[in-house]
């Protein structure tokens, strides 16, 4: 999850203020131009305390259903939403750690859940950013954060480079190795055209103020037949249906746009990609459920805190349910994955 850069000039001319954050109206869908209707209203940042109340609109076009903030923060003030943000610190937010005297029990439950739900294979594919069956070449991780993915991809045989605009994210420590980290907005780097065999974005696109422009730059940077992999929360998920306003990935006001398998292919086409596949994944359903449960039950969630015993059980149960549900309802996974080719 990353702090975005840039903002559509078409909406930057008319601004308001939402308790310290300047905003602009976004009445129509970025992808299809249809009007939006409020889907979640009066949302507050119950994770990191960014100011304001926020509304998420949903595209009225049944073939699109994009979600977006309306009004939306302007680029000049979006950094306010990241004050106090945990930016890539601590454990993987999708892990469900166990501790204390219950540790052996939770480990056994976790193994059972993974085995019953076929989660192990899905989790491995997610950790490999869906490049496990791709011949290694040069890859760019956009919004690389602390750099864990870079190290994993390097171990898989890839020649890795990272991009990150959050100077406090932590990936800069990799510059002492042979991994190159670019610390600027992607479009400002002016990297050579056709430089990469693959580009990955893991929970980044929902933070971008202009997703089509970001994807167009990615397409320019890819070699012919190079591929882009995007992982982002899925608004068509089982968790969104169950938890509603308490679904963790809503995360106002940092998540500007939220996607599903309905609209990600449209985004790829708008950016000029010739071919795209899309699917959903329940690999990280437990983590989403634990955090959403905390928001529902306690009104907040503290990143990095060990879940309670009850929250862990909720996570285990939801992991099994979500992994079984996706076998029947294929678009119900908590994350949606796009693979697009230049």
N, C-alpha and C positions, 0 to 999 in steps of 0.2 A: 504494500500500500504506500503510495508515494504522493508527495505534494506536486500538483500539476504546474504547468507553465503555459502562459498565453491565454487569450480569451477572444471569442468572436467579436470583431469590431462592430458587427451589425447591432449588437445589443449593448455595447459599452457606452453608447451615447446617452442612454437614459439610465440613471442610477438612483438608488435609494439607499437607506442605511438600515440594517437589521442589527440594532444594538452593537454598533461598532464595526460591523462588516458591511462595506458598500456592496450593493447587489443591483442586478438588472433583471427586468422581466424576460421570461423565456416562454412565450405563449404557445409556440408550435413545436412539433417534433423535428428534431435535427435531421432525421433520416428520411421521413416521408412527407413532412410539411403539414401533417394533420394536426388539428387542435388537441390539446391535452385536457384531461379532467382530473381533479384532485383524487389521489388514491390514498395518501397518508398526509394528514394535516396536523399542525401544531407539534411537530417533532422537535425534540431537544437533544443536544449532544450529551448523552448519559454515560459516555465513555471517558472523555477527556475535557469536558466542560467548556467547549467553544460556545460563544454567546449566541443568542437569537433563537427564534422559533422558525421551523422550516417546513415547507410543503413539498411533497413529491407528487408530481403529476404523471399520469399514464396516457400514452398515445391512444386516441379513440379508434384508430385503425386496427381492426382485429388481426390483421396480418403482420402487425409491427409490435405494438404494445411496449415500446420503449418507455422507461421511467426516467424522469429528470427533475432536478430541483427547480422550482419556480416560485419566487425569483431565485437567481443564481448568484453566488459570490463573484465579484470581479477579481481579475488576476492580481490587481494591486493590493488587495486585502485578503486574499485567500490564505496567506501565511498565518493570519490570526487564528484560523481554524486548526493550526498545527502546533500552537503553543501548548506545551505539556504532552504532546503526542509521544507515544512510546517508541517511535520510529525504529523498528527492527531490533529493539533491545529485548533481552530475555529469551525465553524458550519459544519454540514454534507455537504460534497461537492456535494451531489446529491439533496440538497434542493434548491428551488428557492424562496428566501425570497422576501417579498414585503415591501415597506416602503413609508414614506412621505404621501402626499395627495392622492396618487394613491393606498394606501393600501387596502381600502374597495373594489375597483374595482378588484384588482389582487386576493384578497381572493375569490370573487365571481367567477371570471374566473377559478381559481384553482379548486373550488368545481365542476363547470360545467365540466371541463376537466376530473376530477377524475370520475364523474358519467357517462359521455358519453363513456369513454374508459375502464370502469371496472378496473381502476387502483387501487382502494382502496384495493381490495382483493389481487392483486399481490404485492402491497406495504407491506401489513401486512405479507404476506408469506416471503418476502425478509427480513423484519425487524426481523422476527423470525428465520432467516437463515434456513428456510424450515424444521424446527424441531417442528413445531406447533402441528403436529399429532403424534409425537413420544413420547413414554413413557419416562419421564425424568430419567436420571441416571447421570453418571459422564461424563463431556464433557471438552475437551481441545480446546481452541481457539488459533490456531497457527498464530502468528503475530497479537497479540491482541491490539496493538496500545495503545490508551488512555483508553481502557477498557469498552467502552459503551456497546459493545455486551455482555461482561461478566455480566454486571448488568442486562441487558435485559433477558439473559438466566437464571440467578439466579431467577429473578422474575417469570419465567415460571416454576420453580421448579427444575432446574438442579443444580447439585453439580459442580461448575465451577472452572477451573484452566486456566491460561493463559501462553503463551510463547511469548516472544518478545526480539529481539536482539538489537533493537534501545534503548539505555539507556535514550534517551531524549523523548521517545514516550509518557510517562506520566502514563502508567499503574502501575508504582511502587507505586503510592499513594494508590492503593488498598491493598497493603500488610499490611496496618494498620487494615484492616478488616479481615474477615475470607476467603478471596479469595487469593489463592496462585499464585504468578507470578514467572515464571522461566525466568531469563534474560541470555540466552545463546542460541546458535544455537541448534535446536531440537536434531540433531544427537549427540551433545556433552553432552546432559543431562543424557543419559543412564537411562531413566525412565523404570520402570518394564514393561515387556511384558504383553499385555492384560489388561491394566489399565483402558481403557476408553470405554464407551458405544458409544460415538460419538466424532468426531473431526471435527472442522469447520475451513475453510480458506476463508476469504472474501477479495478478491483483494490482494492476496499474491502470488499465484503460478506464476504470470507473472513476479515477481521479482526474482524468484529462479533460480540460476545458473544451478542446476541439478534437474529438476522437478521429474523425475522417482525415484531418490534416496530419495527425500523428501517424496514422496508418499509411498515408501517402508517402511520408518521409521514410517509413520502414520499407515500403515497396521499392523506393528509389535505391535504397542501400542494399537490397537483396540482389544476388546474382540471378540470372535467368533460371527458372525452375527452383530458385531458393524458396524457403518456406518460413512463414510467420506463425508462431504459436501463441495464442492468447488464452489465459485462464482468468475467469472473473466470476463473481457471484451470479447465480441464476434466479431471476425473479419468478420463474415458473416452478420453483422447487417446492418440495413437500414442506420444508421448514418455513418458507415464506407463507404458505397457506395455513400452517398450524400456529405460528407465532405472531403473524400480522405485524403490528407496529413494533413489536419487540424482537423482530428478526434482526440478528446482529449486523448483517451486511448492509442494512439501510444506511447506517453511519452518517447522518447529516452533521455538518455541511461538507464533509470531505469527499463523500461519494456524490459526484455531480450527475453521473448517468449510471443507470443500472440496466443490464442486458439480459437476454434469454436466447434460446436457440431459434426463436422467431426472427430476431432482428440482427444478430451478429453477422449472418451471411449478407444482409443488406449493407451493413457497414463495410464489409470487405469489398463488395461490388462498388460502393460509392468511392472507395479509395483506389479502385482500378485493378484489384486482384482478379485473375482470370478464372480461378477455381478455388472453392472453399468447402471444407467439411466441418460439421458442427455436431457435437454430442454433449451430454451432461455426465457428471461424475459424482458419485457419493463417497469418494475416497476420504474426504475430510468431514463427513457429516457429524461425527461425534463432537468435534470442536465447535462447530457452528451451533449445535444443540446446547452444549454446556453454556456458552456465552449468551445465547438467546434465553435460555432458562433463567439465568441470573438476572437478565434485564426484566423478564416477566415477574419473577418472584421478589427481587430486591430493588428493582428500579435502576440498577447500575451493574456494571461489570468492571472489575479491576484487572487490567491486563497483567499477566504474569503470576497472578495469585493462584495457589493450588485450589482446585474445585473442592467443594464439600463432598461428602460421601453420597448424598442424594443427587447432587449435580452429576457426579461420575456415573451413577446408575442411569440417570436420564440419558447421558451421552452414550453409554453402552447400548441401551435399549433403542435409542434413535438410530444409532449406526446400523444395527441389525434391520430395523424397519425400513430405513432409507435404502439400504443395499438390496433388500428383497424387492422393494417397491419399484426400483429402477429397472428391474428385469421385466416388469409388466408395463409400467408407465415410464417410458424411456427418457422423457424430458423432465423428470422429477428430481434429478440430482442437485445438490447444493451449489455446485459449480458448473458453469458451461465452458466448454473448450472449443476454440476455433483454430483450425489449421488451414491456412490460405497459402496458395502458391502464386508466384509472380508469373 
